[in-house]
Amino acid sequence: MENTAESGPASSECPDCHALTANLEAHKHWHSRLVHDIATAVDKDIDRRTHTS
Ligand SMILES: [Zn+2]
């Protein structure tokens, strides 16, 4: 039987931002949403800048 859970609280460390989270799946979901929102905002900003004379 493998011991998957390491000693300590039932929280995992996020491989992306190294934050301790009790729900890594939800945290990763939050990451993808955040990145998507930022990417969309940056894209709109670039589009706005290029179209501004
Ligand atoms: Zn994270």
mmCIF file of the protein (N, C-alpha, C, O) and its ligand, coordinates in Angstrom:
data_MODEL
# 
_entry.id   MODEL 
# 
loop_
_entity.id 
_entity.type 
_entity.pdbx_number_of_molecules 
1 polymer     1 
2 non-polymer 1 
# 
_entity_poly.entity_id                      1 
_entity_poly.type                           'polypeptide(L)' 
_entity_poly.nstd_linkage                   no 
_entity_poly.nstd_monomer                   no 
_entity_poly.pdbx_seq_one_letter_code       MENTAESGPASSECPDCHALTANLEAHKHWHSRLVHDIATAVDKDIDRRTHTS 
_entity_poly.pdbx_seq_one_letter_code_can   MENTAESGPASSECPDCHALTANLEAHKHWHSRLVHDIATAVDKDIDRRTHTS 
_entity_poly.pdbx_strand_id                 A 
# 
loop_
_entity_poly_seq.entity_id 
_entity_poly_seq.num 
_entity_poly_seq.mon_id 
_entity_poly_seq.hetero 
1 1  MET n 
1 2  GLU n 
1 3  ASN n 
1 4  THR n 
1 5  ALA n 
1 6  GLU n 
1 7  SER n 
1 8  GLY n 
1 9  PRO n 
1 10 ALA n 
1 11 SER n 
1 12 SER n 
1 13 GLU n 
1 14 CYS n 
1 15 PRO n 
1 16 ASP n 
1 17 CYS n 
1 18 HIS n 
1 19 ALA n 
1 20 LEU n 
1 21 THR n 
1 22 ALA n 
1 23 ASN n 
1 24 LEU n 
1 25 GLU n 
1 26 ALA n 
1 27 HIS n 
1 28 LYS n 
1 29 HIS n 
1 30 TRP n 
1 31 HIS n 
1 32 SER n 
1 33 ARG n 
1 34 LEU n 
1 35 VAL n 
1 36 HIS n 
1 37 ASP n 
1 38 ILE n 
1 39 ALA n 
1 40 THR n 
1 41 ALA n 
1 42 VAL n 
1 43 ASP n 
1 44 LYS n 
1 45 ASP n 
1 46 ILE n 
1 47 ASP n 
1 48 ARG n 
1 49 ARG n 
1 50 THR n 
1 51 HIS n 
1 52 THR n 
1 53 SER n 
# 
loop_
_struct_asym.id 
_struct_asym.entity_id 
A 1 
B 2 
# 
loop_
_chem_comp.id 
_chem_comp.type 
_chem_comp.mon_nstd_flag 
ALA 'L-peptide linking' y 
ARG 'L-peptide linking' y 
ASN 'L-peptide linking' y 
ASP 'L-peptide linking' y 
CYS 'L-peptide linking' y 
GLU 'L-peptide linking' y 
GLY 'peptide linking'   y 
HIS 'L-peptide linking' y 
ILE 'L-peptide linking' y 
LEU 'L-peptide linking' y 
LYS 'L-peptide linking' y 
MET 'L-peptide linking' y 
PRO 'L-peptide linking' y 
SER 'L-peptide linking' y 
THR 'L-peptide linking' y 
TRP 'L-peptide linking' y 
VAL 'L-peptide linking' y 
ZN  non-polymer         . 
# 
_pdbx_entity_nonpoly.entity_id   2 
_pdbx_entity_nonpoly.name        ? 
_pdbx_entity_nonpoly.comp_id     ZN 
# 
_pdbx_nonpoly_scheme.asym_id         B 
_pdbx_nonpoly_scheme.entity_id       2 
_pdbx_nonpoly_scheme.mon_id          ZN 
_pdbx_nonpoly_scheme.ndb_seq_num     1 
_pdbx_nonpoly_scheme.pdb_seq_num     101 
_pdbx_nonpoly_scheme.auth_seq_num    101 
_pdbx_nonpoly_scheme.pdb_mon_id      ZN 
_pdbx_nonpoly_scheme.auth_mon_id     ZN 
_pdbx_nonpoly_scheme.pdb_strand_id   A 
_pdbx_nonpoly_scheme.pdb_ins_code    . 
# 
loop_
_atom_site.group_PDB 
_atom_site.id 
_atom_site.type_symbol 
_atom_site.label_atom_id 
_atom_site.label_alt_id 
_atom_site.label_comp_id 
_atom_site.label_asym_id 
_atom_site.label_entity_id 
_atom_site.label_seq_id 
_atom_site.pdbx_PDB_ins_code 
_atom_site.Cartn_x 
_atom_site.Cartn_y 
_atom_site.Cartn_z 
_atom_site.occupancy 
_atom_site.B_iso_or_equiv 
_atom_site.pdbx_formal_charge 
_atom_site.auth_seq_id 
_atom_site.auth_comp_id 
_atom_site.auth_asym_id 
_atom_site.auth_atom_id 
_atom_site.pdbx_PDB_model_num 
ATOM   1   N  N  . MET A 1 1  ? 0.855   -1.211 0.000   1.00 0.00 ? 1   MET A N  1 
ATOM   2   C  CA . MET A 1 1  ? 0.000   0.000  0.000   1.00 0.00 ? 1   MET A CA 1 
ATOM   3   C  C  . MET A 1 1  ? 0.884   1.253  0.000   1.00 0.00 ? 1   MET A C  1 
ATOM   4   O  O  . MET A 1 1  ? 1.788   1.397  0.823   1.00 0.00 ? 1   MET A O  1 
ATOM   5   N  N  . GLU A 1 2  ? 0.605   2.123  -0.916  1.00 0.00 ? 2   GLU A N  1 
ATOM   6   C  CA . GLU A 1 2  ? 1.436   3.311  -0.998  1.00 0.00 ? 2   GLU A CA 1 
ATOM   7   C  C  . GLU A 1 2  ? 0.939   4.415  -0.081  1.00 0.00 ? 2   GLU A C  1 
ATOM   8   O  O  . GLU A 1 2  ? -0.263  4.601  0.112   1.00 0.00 ? 2   GLU A O  1 
ATOM   9   N  N  . ASN A 1 3  ? 1.867   5.117  0.460   1.00 0.00 ? 3   ASN A N  1 
ATOM   10  C  CA . ASN A 1 3  ? 1.504   6.233  1.341   1.00 0.00 ? 3   ASN A CA 1 
ATOM   11  C  C  . ASN A 1 3  ? 1.550   7.518  0.523   1.00 0.00 ? 3   ASN A C  1 
ATOM   12  O  O  . ASN A 1 3  ? 2.590   8.169  0.423   1.00 0.00 ? 3   ASN A O  1 
ATOM   13  N  N  . THR A 1 4  ? 0.409   7.872  -0.057  1.00 0.00 ? 4   THR A N  1 
ATOM   14  C  CA . THR A 1 4  ? 0.368   9.036  -0.941  1.00 0.00 ? 4   THR A CA 1 
ATOM   15  C  C  . THR A 1 4  ? 0.375   10.338 -0.156  1.00 0.00 ? 4   THR A C  1 
ATOM   16  O  O  . THR A 1 4  ? 0.972   11.329 -0.576  1.00 0.00 ? 4   THR A O  1 
ATOM   17  N  N  . ALA A 1 5  ? -0.293  10.320 0.984   1.00 0.00 ? 5   ALA A N  1 
ATOM   18  C  CA . ALA A 1 5  ? -0.401  11.541 1.783   1.00 0.00 ? 5   ALA A CA 1 
ATOM   19  C  C  . ALA A 1 5  ? 0.850   11.712 2.641   1.00 0.00 ? 5   ALA A C  1 
ATOM   20  O  O  . ALA A 1 5  ? 1.193   10.827 3.426   1.00 0.00 ? 5   ALA A O  1 
ATOM   21  N  N  . GLU A 1 6  ? 1.509   12.809 2.497   1.00 0.00 ? 6   GLU A N  1 
ATOM   22  C  CA . GLU A 1 6  ? 2.675   13.086 3.314   1.00 0.00 ? 6   GLU A CA 1 
ATOM   23  C  C  . GLU A 1 6  ? 2.235   13.574 4.682   1.00 0.00 ? 6   GLU A C  1 
ATOM   24  O  O  . GLU A 1 6  ? 1.098   14.004 4.873   1.00 0.00 ? 6   GLU A O  1 
ATOM   25  N  N  . SER A 1 7  ? 3.136   13.501 5.606   1.00 0.00 ? 7   SER A N  1 
ATOM   26  C  CA . SER A 1 7  ? 2.793   13.932 6.957   1.00 0.00 ? 7   SER A CA 1 
ATOM   27  C  C  . SER A 1 7  ? 2.487   15.423 6.982   1.00 0.00 ? 7   SER A C  1 
ATOM   28  O  O  . SER A 1 7  ? 3.216   16.220 6.392   1.00 0.00 ? 7   SER A O  1 
ATOM   29  N  N  . GLY A 1 8  ? 1.418   15.796 7.657   1.00 0.00 ? 8   GLY A N  1 
ATOM   30  C  CA . GLY A 1 8  ? 1.033   17.202 7.725   1.00 0.00 ? 8   GLY A CA 1 
ATOM   31  C  C  . GLY A 1 8  ? -0.428  17.369 7.362   1.00 0.00 ? 8   GLY A C  1 
ATOM   32  O  O  . GLY A 1 8  ? -1.159  16.387 7.231   1.00 0.00 ? 8   GLY A O  1 
ATOM   33  N  N  . PRO A 1 9  ? -0.851  18.606 7.199   1.00 0.00 ? 9   PRO A N  1 
ATOM   34  C  CA . PRO A 1 9  ? -2.246  18.888 6.860   1.00 0.00 ? 9   PRO A CA 1 
ATOM   35  C  C  . PRO A 1 9  ? -2.583  18.416 5.455   1.00 0.00 ? 9   PRO A C  1 
ATOM   36  O  O  . PRO A 1 9  ? -1.693  18.198 4.633   1.00 0.00 ? 9   PRO A O  1 
ATOM   37  N  N  . ALA A 1 10 ? -3.864  18.262 5.187   1.00 0.00 ? 10  ALA A N  1 
ATOM   38  C  CA . ALA A 1 10 ? -4.293  17.776 3.876   1.00 0.00 ? 10  ALA A CA 1 
ATOM   39  C  C  . ALA A 1 10 ? -4.344  18.906 2.868   1.00 0.00 ? 10  ALA A C  1 
ATOM   40  O  O  . ALA A 1 10 ? -5.368  19.132 2.223   1.00 0.00 ? 10  ALA A O  1 
ATOM   41  N  N  . SER A 1 11 ? -3.244  19.607 2.739   1.00 0.00 ? 11  SER A N  1 
ATOM   42  C  CA . SER A 1 11 ? -3.196  20.678 1.752   1.00 0.00 ? 11  SER A CA 1 
ATOM   43  C  C  . SER A 1 11 ? -2.049  20.407 0.788   1.00 0.00 ? 11  SER A C  1 
ATOM   44  O  O  . SER A 1 11 ? -1.005  19.885 1.178   1.00 0.00 ? 11  SER A O  1 
ATOM   45  N  N  . SER A 1 12 ? -2.248  20.759 -0.443  1.00 0.00 ? 12  SER A N  1 
ATOM   46  C  CA . SER A 1 12 ? -1.217  20.528 -1.455  1.00 0.00 ? 12  SER A CA 1 
ATOM   47  C  C  . SER A 1 12 ? -0.620  21.848 -1.880  1.00 0.00 ? 12  SER A C  1 
ATOM   48  O  O  . SER A 1 12 ? -1.255  22.897 -1.776  1.00 0.00 ? 12  SER A O  1 
ATOM   49  N  N  . GLU A 1 13 ? 0.617   21.785 -2.365  1.00 0.00 ? 13  GLU A N  1 
ATOM   50  C  CA . GLU A 1 13 ? 1.263   22.999 -2.831  1.00 0.00 ? 13  GLU A CA 1 
ATOM   51  C  C  . GLU A 1 13 ? 1.072   23.123 -4.332  1.00 0.00 ? 13  GLU A C  1 
ATOM   52  O  O  . GLU A 1 13 ? 1.282   22.172 -5.085  1.00 0.00 ? 13  GLU A O  1 
ATOM   53  N  N  . CYS A 1 14 ? 0.675   24.290 -4.740  1.00 0.00 ? 14  CYS A N  1 
ATOM   54  C  CA . CYS A 1 14 ? 0.452   24.537 -6.159  1.00 0.00 ? 14  CYS A CA 1 
ATOM   55  C  C  . CYS A 1 14 ? 1.797   24.581 -6.875  1.00 0.00 ? 14  CYS A C  1 
ATOM   56  O  O  . CYS A 1 14 ? 2.684   25.328 -6.464  1.00 0.00 ? 14  CYS A O  1 
ATOM   57  N  N  . PRO A 1 15 ? 1.965   23.800 -7.931  1.00 0.00 ? 15  PRO A N  1 
ATOM   58  C  CA . PRO A 1 15 ? 3.230   23.795 -8.661  1.00 0.00 ? 15  PRO A CA 1 
ATOM   59  C  C  . PRO A 1 15 ? 3.486   25.099 -9.412  1.00 0.00 ? 15  PRO A C  1 
ATOM   60  O  O  . PRO A 1 15 ? 4.617   25.375 -9.813  1.00 0.00 ? 15  PRO A O  1 
ATOM   61  N  N  . ASP A 1 16 ? 2.447   25.892 -9.600  1.00 0.00 ? 16  ASP A N  1 
ATOM   62  C  CA . ASP A 1 16 ? 2.581   27.132 -10.370 1.00 0.00 ? 16  ASP A CA 1 
ATOM   63  C  C  . ASP A 1 16 ? 2.972   28.314 -9.502  1.00 0.00 ? 16  ASP A C  1 
ATOM   64  O  O  . ASP A 1 16 ? 3.898   29.055 -9.833  1.00 0.00 ? 16  ASP A O  1 
ATOM   65  N  N  . CYS A 1 17 ? 2.257   28.495 -8.373  1.00 0.00 ? 17  CYS A N  1 
ATOM   66  C  CA . CYS A 1 17 ? 2.531   29.667 -7.541  1.00 0.00 ? 17  CYS A CA 1 
ATOM   67  C  C  . CYS A 1 17 ? 2.966   29.276 -6.137  1.00 0.00 ? 17  CYS A C  1 
ATOM   68  O  O  . CYS A 1 17 ? 3.168   30.143 -5.286  1.00 0.00 ? 17  CYS A O  1 
ATOM   69  N  N  . HIS A 1 18 ? 3.113   27.982 -5.887  1.00 0.00 ? 18  HIS A N  1 
ATOM   70  C  CA . HIS A 1 18 ? 3.615   27.464 -4.618  1.00 0.00 ? 18  HIS A CA 1 
ATOM   71  C  C  . HIS A 1 18 ? 2.752   27.854 -3.437  1.00 0.00 ? 18  HIS A C  1 
ATOM   72  O  O  . HIS A 1 18 ? 3.238   27.922 -2.308  1.00 0.00 ? 18  HIS A O  1 
ATOM   73  N  N  . ALA A 1 19 ? 1.474   28.113 -3.685  1.00 0.00 ? 19  ALA A N  1 
ATOM   74  C  CA . ALA A 1 19 ? 0.560   28.416 -2.591  1.00 0.00 ? 19  ALA A CA 1 
ATOM   75  C  C  . ALA A 1 19 ? -0.015  27.117 -2.041  1.00 0.00 ? 19  ALA A C  1 
ATOM   76  O  O  . ALA A 1 19 ? -0.289  26.176 -2.785  1.00 0.00 ? 19  ALA A O  1 
ATOM   77  N  N  . LEU A 1 20 ? -0.188  27.086 -0.741  1.00 0.00 ? 20  LEU A N  1 
ATOM   78  C  CA . LEU A 1 20 ? -0.777  25.909 -0.134  1.00 0.00 ? 20  LEU A CA 1 
ATOM   79  C  C  . LEU A 1 20 ? -2.290  25.997 -0.270  1.00 0.00 ? 20  LEU A C  1 
ATOM   80  O  O  . LEU A 1 20 ? -2.902  26.986 0.133   1.00 0.00 ? 20  LEU A O  1 
ATOM   81  N  N  . THR A 1 21 ? -2.883  24.968 -0.835  1.00 0.00 ? 21  THR A N  1 
ATOM   82  C  CA . THR A 1 21 ? -4.312  24.972 -1.031  1.00 0.00 ? 21  THR A CA 1 
ATOM   83  C  C  . THR A 1 21 ? -4.904  23.638 -0.607  1.00 0.00 ? 21  THR A C  1 
ATOM   84  O  O  . THR A 1 21 ? -4.303  22.584 -0.812  1.00 0.00 ? 21  THR A O  1 
ATOM   85  N  N  . ALA A 1 22 ? -6.082  23.697 -0.019  1.00 0.00 ? 22  ALA A N  1 
ATOM   86  C  CA . ALA A 1 22 ? -6.747  22.471 0.414   1.00 0.00 ? 22  ALA A CA 1 
ATOM   87  C  C  . ALA A 1 22 ? -7.392  21.775 -0.770  1.00 0.00 ? 22  ALA A C  1 
ATOM   88  O  O  . ALA A 1 22 ? -7.630  20.567 -0.740  1.00 0.00 ? 22  ALA A O  1 
ATOM   89  N  N  . ASN A 1 23 ? -7.672  22.539 -1.806  1.00 0.00 ? 23  ASN A N  1 
ATOM   90  C  CA . ASN A 1 23 ? -8.310  21.976 -2.998  1.00 0.00 ? 23  ASN A CA 1 
ATOM   91  C  C  . ASN A 1 23 ? -7.495  22.375 -4.220  1.00 0.00 ? 23  ASN A C  1 
ATOM   92  O  O  . ASN A 1 23 ? -7.728  23.422 -4.824  1.00 0.00 ? 23  ASN A O  1 
ATOM   93  N  N  . LEU A 1 24 ? -6.545  21.533 -4.570  1.00 0.00 ? 24  LEU A N  1 
ATOM   94  C  CA . LEU A 1 24 ? -5.641  21.874 -5.671  1.00 0.00 ? 24  LEU A CA 1 
ATOM   95  C  C  . LEU A 1 24 ? -6.382  21.924 -6.994  1.00 0.00 ? 24  LEU A C  1 
ATOM   96  O  O  . LEU A 1 24 ? -6.056  22.744 -7.852  1.00 0.00 ? 24  LEU A O  1 
ATOM   97  N  N  . GLU A 1 25 ? -7.366  21.070 -7.173  1.00 0.00 ? 25  GLU A N  1 
ATOM   98  C  CA . GLU A 1 25 ? -8.123  21.066 -8.421  1.00 0.00 ? 25  GLU A CA 1 
ATOM   99  C  C  . GLU A 1 25 ? -8.845  22.392 -8.617  1.00 0.00 ? 25  GLU A C  1 
ATOM   100 O  O  . GLU A 1 25 ? -8.801  22.973 -9.701  1.00 0.00 ? 25  GLU A O  1 
ATOM   101 N  N  . ALA A 1 26 ? -9.511  22.872 -7.565  1.00 0.00 ? 26  ALA A N  1 
ATOM   102 C  CA . ALA A 1 26 ? -10.222 24.147 -7.647  1.00 0.00 ? 26  ALA A CA 1 
ATOM   103 C  C  . ALA A 1 26 ? -9.233  25.278 -7.845  1.00 0.00 ? 26  ALA A C  1 
ATOM   104 O  O  . ALA A 1 26 ? -9.506  26.235 -8.568  1.00 0.00 ? 26  ALA A O  1 
ATOM   105 N  N  . HIS A 1 27 ? -8.091  25.165 -7.204  1.00 0.00 ? 27  HIS A N  1 
ATOM   106 C  CA . HIS A 1 27 ? -7.070  26.199 -7.318  1.00 0.00 ? 27  HIS A CA 1 
ATOM   107 C  C  . HIS A 1 27 ? -6.548  26.276 -8.752  1.00 0.00 ? 27  HIS A C  1 
ATOM   108 O  O  . HIS A 1 27 ? -6.382  27.365 -9.302  1.00 0.00 ? 27  HIS A O  1 
ATOM   109 N  N  . LYS A 1 28 ? -6.293  25.120 -9.348  1.00 0.00 ? 28  LYS A N  1 
ATOM   110 C  CA . LYS A 1 28 ? -5.824  25.089 -10.734 1.00 0.00 ? 28  LYS A CA 1 
ATOM   111 C  C  . LYS A 1 28 ? -6.887  25.658 -11.667 1.00 0.00 ? 28  LYS A C  1 
ATOM   112 O  O  . LYS A 1 28 ? -6.576  26.338 -12.644 1.00 0.00 ? 28  LYS A O  1 
ATOM   113 N  N  . HIS A 1 29 ? -8.139  25.369 -11.350 1.00 0.00 ? 29  HIS A N  1 
ATOM   114 C  CA . HIS A 1 29 ? -9.241  25.893 -12.154 1.00 0.00 ? 29  HIS A CA 1 
ATOM   115 C  C  . HIS A 1 29 ? -9.239  27.410 -12.071 1.00 0.00 ? 29  HIS A C  1 
ATOM   116 O  O  . HIS A 1 29 ? -9.425  28.102 -13.071 1.00 0.00 ? 29  HIS A O  1 
ATOM   117 N  N  . TRP A 1 30 ? -9.026  27.912 -10.865 1.00 0.00 ? 30  TRP A N  1 
ATOM   118 C  CA . TRP A 1 30 ? -8.955  29.349 -10.642 1.00 0.00 ? 30  TRP A CA 1 
ATOM   119 C  C  . TRP A 1 30 ? -7.811  29.950 -11.443 1.00 0.00 ? 30  TRP A C  1 
ATOM   120 O  O  . TRP A 1 30 ? -7.950  31.027 -12.023 1.00 0.00 ? 30  TRP A O  1 
ATOM   121 N  N  . HIS A 1 31 ? -6.670  29.247 -11.476 1.00 0.00 ? 31  HIS A N  1 
ATOM   122 C  CA . HIS A 1 31 ? -5.518  29.709 -12.235 1.00 0.00 ? 31  HIS A CA 1 
ATOM   123 C  C  . HIS A 1 31 ? -5.868  29.891 -13.709 1.00 0.00 ? 31  HIS A C  1 
ATOM   124 O  O  . HIS A 1 31 ? -5.602  30.940 -14.294 1.00 0.00 ? 31  HIS A O  1 
ATOM   125 N  N  . SER A 1 32 ? -6.466  28.860 -14.301 1.00 0.00 ? 32  SER A N  1 
ATOM   126 C  CA . SER A 1 32 ? -6.772  28.911 -15.734 1.00 0.00 ? 32  SER A CA 1 
ATOM   127 C  C  . SER A 1 32 ? -7.760  30.024 -16.018 1.00 0.00 ? 32  SER A C  1 
ATOM   128 O  O  . SER A 1 32 ? -7.671  30.681 -17.055 1.00 0.00 ? 32  SER A O  1 
ATOM   129 N  N  . ARG A 1 33 ? -8.707  30.247 -15.106 1.00 0.00 ? 33  ARG A N  1 
ATOM   130 C  CA . ARG A 1 33 ? -9.671  31.330 -15.303 1.00 0.00 ? 33  ARG A CA 1 
ATOM   131 C  C  . ARG A 1 33 ? -8.976  32.678 -15.227 1.00 0.00 ? 33  ARG A C  1 
ATOM   132 O  O  . ARG A 1 33 ? -9.231  33.571 -16.034 1.00 0.00 ? 33  ARG A O  1 
ATOM   133 N  N  . LEU A 1 34 ? -8.089  32.812 -14.240 1.00 0.00 ? 34  LEU A N  1 
ATOM   134 C  CA . LEU A 1 34 ? -7.372  34.074 -14.042 1.00 0.00 ? 34  LEU A CA 1 
ATOM   135 C  C  . LEU A 1 34 ? -6.500  34.375 -15.252 1.00 0.00 ? 34  LEU A C  1 
ATOM   136 O  O  . LEU A 1 34 ? -6.503  35.495 -15.764 1.00 0.00 ? 34  LEU A O  1 
ATOM   137 N  N  . VAL A 1 35 ? -5.755  33.376 -15.706 1.00 0.00 ? 35  VAL A N  1 
ATOM   138 C  CA . VAL A 1 35 ? -4.876  33.560 -16.861 1.00 0.00 ? 35  VAL A CA 1 
ATOM   139 C  C  . VAL A 1 35 ? -5.699  33.929 -18.082 1.00 0.00 ? 35  VAL A C  1 
ATOM   140 O  O  . VAL A 1 35 ? -5.309  34.784 -18.878 1.00 0.00 ? 35  VAL A O  1 
ATOM   141 N  N  . HIS A 1 36 ? -6.841  33.273 -18.216 1.00 0.00 ? 36  HIS A N  1 
ATOM   142 C  CA . HIS A 1 36 ? -7.702  33.563 -19.374 1.00 0.00 ? 36  HIS A CA 1 
ATOM   143 C  C  . HIS A 1 36 ? -8.198  35.006 -19.315 1.00 0.00 ? 36  HIS A C  1 
ATOM   144 O  O  . HIS A 1 36 ? -8.211  35.708 -20.326 1.00 0.00 ? 36  HIS A O  1 
ATOM   145 N  N  . ASP A 1 37 ? -8.607  35.443 -18.121 1.00 0.00 ? 37  ASP A N  1 
ATOM   146 C  CA . ASP A 1 37 ? -9.105  36.814 -17.967 1.00 0.00 ? 37  ASP A CA 1 
ATOM   147 C  C  . ASP A 1 37 ? -8.008  37.828 -18.275 1.00 0.00 ? 37  ASP A C  1 
ATOM   148 O  O  . ASP A 1 37 ? -8.251  38.819 -18.964 1.00 0.00 ? 37  ASP A O  1 
ATOM   149 N  N  . ILE A 1 38 ? -6.811  37.583 -17.770 1.00 0.00 ? 38  ILE A N  1 
ATOM   150 C  CA . ILE A 1 38 ? -5.695  38.503 -18.014 1.00 0.00 ? 38  ILE A CA 1 
ATOM   151 C  C  . ILE A 1 38 ? -5.343  38.520 -19.487 1.00 0.00 ? 38  ILE A C  1 
ATOM   152 O  O  . ILE A 1 38 ? -5.133  39.584 -20.070 1.00 0.00 ? 38  ILE A O  1 
ATOM   153 N  N  . ALA A 1 39 ? -5.278  37.348 -20.087 1.00 0.00 ? 39  ALA A N  1 
ATOM   154 C  CA . ALA A 1 39 ? -4.945  37.255 -21.506 1.00 0.00 ? 39  ALA A CA 1 
ATOM   155 C  C  . ALA A 1 39 ? -5.970  38.000 -22.339 1.00 0.00 ? 39  ALA A C  1 
ATOM   156 O  O  . ALA A 1 39 ? -5.612  38.691 -23.292 1.00 0.00 ? 39  ALA A O  1 
ATOM   157 N  N  . THR A 1 40 ? -7.234  37.869 -21.991 1.00 0.00 ? 40  THR A N  1 
ATOM   158 C  CA . THR A 1 40 ? -8.290  38.552 -22.732 1.00 0.00 ? 40  THR A CA 1 
ATOM   159 C  C  . THR A 1 40 ? -8.172  40.064 -22.550 1.00 0.00 ? 40  THR A C  1 
ATOM   160 O  O  . THR A 1 40 ? -8.332  40.821 -23.507 1.00 0.00 ? 40  THR A O  1 
ATOM   161 N  N  . ALA A 1 41 ? -7.894  40.500 -21.327 1.00 0.00 ? 41  ALA A N  1 
ATOM   162 C  CA . ALA A 1 41 ? -7.778  41.929 -21.043 1.00 0.00 ? 41  ALA A CA 1 
ATOM   163 C  C  . ALA A 1 41 ? -6.589  42.531 -21.786 1.00 0.00 ? 41  ALA A C  1 
ATOM   164 O  O  . ALA A 1 41 ? -6.694  43.616 -22.357 1.00 0.00 ? 41  ALA A O  1 
ATOM   165 N  N  . VAL A 1 42 ? -5.467  41.832 -21.777 1.00 0.00 ? 42  VAL A N  1 
ATOM   166 C  CA . VAL A 1 42 ? -4.273  42.311 -22.476 1.00 0.00 ? 42  VAL A CA 1 
ATOM   167 C  C  . VAL A 1 42 ? -4.545  42.380 -23.968 1.00 0.00 ? 42  VAL A C  1 
ATOM   168 O  O  . VAL A 1 42 ? -4.140  43.330 -24.637 1.00 0.00 ? 42  VAL A O  1 
ATOM   169 N  N  . ASP A 1 43 ? -5.226  41.379 -24.482 1.00 0.00 ? 43  ASP A N  1 
ATOM   170 C  CA . ASP A 1 43 ? -5.544  41.338 -25.903 1.00 0.00 ? 43  ASP A CA 1 
ATOM   171 C  C  . ASP A 1 43 ? -6.403  42.534 -26.291 1.00 0.00 ? 43  ASP A C  1 
ATOM   172 O  O  . ASP A 1 43 ? -6.171  43.164 -27.323 1.00 0.00 ? 43  ASP A O  1 
ATOM   173 N  N  . LYS A 1 44 ? -7.402  42.846 -25.456 1.00 0.00 ? 44  LYS A N  1 
ATOM   174 C  CA . LYS A 1 44 ? -8.272  43.984 -25.735 1.00 0.00 ? 44  LYS A CA 1 
ATOM   175 C  C  . LYS A 1 44 ? -7.490  45.286 -25.659 1.00 0.00 ? 44  LYS A C  1 
ATOM   176 O  O  . LYS A 1 44 ? -7.706  46.202 -26.453 1.00 0.00 ? 44  LYS A O  1 
ATOM   177 N  N  . ASP A 1 45 ? -6.579  45.357 -24.694 1.00 0.00 ? 45  ASP A N  1 
ATOM   178 C  CA . ASP A 1 45 ? -5.792  46.572 -24.510 1.00 0.00 ? 45  ASP A CA 1 
ATOM   179 C  C  . ASP A 1 45 ? -4.901  46.807 -25.718 1.00 0.00 ? 45  ASP A C  1 
ATOM   180 O  O  . ASP A 1 45 ? -4.798  47.933 -26.205 1.00 0.00 ? 45  ASP A O  1 
ATOM   181 N  N  . ILE A 1 46 ? -4.258  45.754 -26.205 1.00 0.00 ? 46  ILE A N  1 
ATOM   182 C  CA . ILE A 1 46 ? -3.387  45.874 -27.381 1.00 0.00 ? 46  ILE A CA 1 
ATOM   183 C  C  . ILE A 1 46 ? -4.226  46.289 -28.580 1.00 0.00 ? 46  ILE A C  1 
ATOM   184 O  O  . ILE A 1 46 ? -3.818  47.133 -29.378 1.00 0.00 ? 46  ILE A O  1 
ATOM   185 N  N  . ASP A 1 47 ? -5.395  45.687 -28.697 1.00 0.00 ? 47  ASP A N  1 
ATOM   186 C  CA . ASP A 1 47 ? -6.273  46.001 -29.818 1.00 0.00 ? 47  ASP A CA 1 
ATOM   187 C  C  . ASP A 1 47 ? -6.679  47.468 -29.766 1.00 0.00 ? 47  ASP A C  1 
ATOM   188 O  O  . ASP A 1 47 ? -6.741  48.150 -30.789 1.00 0.00 ? 47  ASP A O  1 
ATOM   189 N  N  . ARG A 1 48 ? -6.956  47.940 -28.548 1.00 0.00 ? 48  ARG A N  1 
ATOM   190 C  CA . ARG A 1 48 ? -7.381  49.342 -28.368 1.00 0.00 ? 48  ARG A CA 1 
ATOM   191 C  C  . ARG A 1 48 ? -6.229  50.295 -28.713 1.00 0.00 ? 48  ARG A C  1 
ATOM   192 O  O  . ARG A 1 48 ? -6.431  51.334 -29.343 1.00 0.00 ? 48  ARG A O  1 
ATOM   193 N  N  . ARG A 1 49 ? -5.018  49.916 -28.286 1.00 0.00 ? 49  ARG A N  1 
ATOM   194 C  CA . ARG A 1 49 ? -3.859  50.771 -28.545 1.00 0.00 ? 49  ARG A CA 1 
ATOM   195 C  C  . ARG A 1 49 ? -3.551  50.851 -30.032 1.00 0.00 ? 49  ARG A C  1 
ATOM   196 O  O  . ARG A 1 49 ? -3.226  51.921 -30.546 1.00 0.00 ? 49  ARG A O  1 
ATOM   197 N  N  . THR A 1 50 ? -3.651  49.745 -30.707 1.00 0.00 ? 50  THR A N  1 
ATOM   198 C  CA . THR A 1 50 ? -3.302  49.722 -32.130 1.00 0.00 ? 50  THR A CA 1 
ATOM   199 C  C  . THR A 1 50 ? -4.330  50.487 -32.954 1.00 0.00 ? 50  THR A C  1 
ATOM   200 O  O  . THR A 1 50 ? -4.020  51.010 -34.024 1.00 0.00 ? 50  THR A O  1 
ATOM   201 N  N  . HIS A 1 51 ? -5.560  50.544 -32.442 1.00 0.00 ? 51  HIS A N  1 
ATOM   202 C  CA . HIS A 1 51 ? -6.602  51.222 -33.205 1.00 0.00 ? 51  HIS A CA 1 
ATOM   203 C  C  . HIS A 1 51 ? -6.771  52.699 -32.807 1.00 0.00 ? 51  HIS A C  1 
ATOM   204 O  O  . HIS A 1 51 ? -7.578  53.424 -33.388 1.00 0.00 ? 51  HIS A O  1 
ATOM   205 N  N  . THR A 1 52 ? -5.989  53.123 -31.805 1.00 0.00 ? 52  THR A N  1 
ATOM   206 C  CA . THR A 1 52 ? -6.063  54.519 -31.390 1.00 0.00 ? 52  THR A CA 1 
ATOM   207 C  C  . THR A 1 52 ? -5.069  55.357 -32.203 1.00 0.00 ? 52  THR A C  1 
ATOM   208 O  O  . THR A 1 52 ? -3.882  55.034 -32.249 1.00 0.00 ? 52  THR A O  1 
ATOM   209 N  N  . SER A 1 53 ? -5.525  56.378 -32.810 1.00 0.00 ? 53  SER A N  1 
ATOM   210 C  CA . SER A 1 53 ? -4.645  57.197 -33.642 1.00 0.00 ? 53  SER A CA 1 
ATOM   211 C  C  . SER A 1 53 ? -4.092  58.350 -32.838 1.00 0.00 ? 53  SER A C  1 
ATOM   212 O  O  . SER A 1 53 ? -3.326  59.158 -33.364 1.00 0.00 ? 53  SER A O  1 
HETATM 213 ZN ZN . ZN  B 2 .  ? -1.439  28.409 -7.720  1.00 0.00 2 101 ZN  A ZN 1 
# 
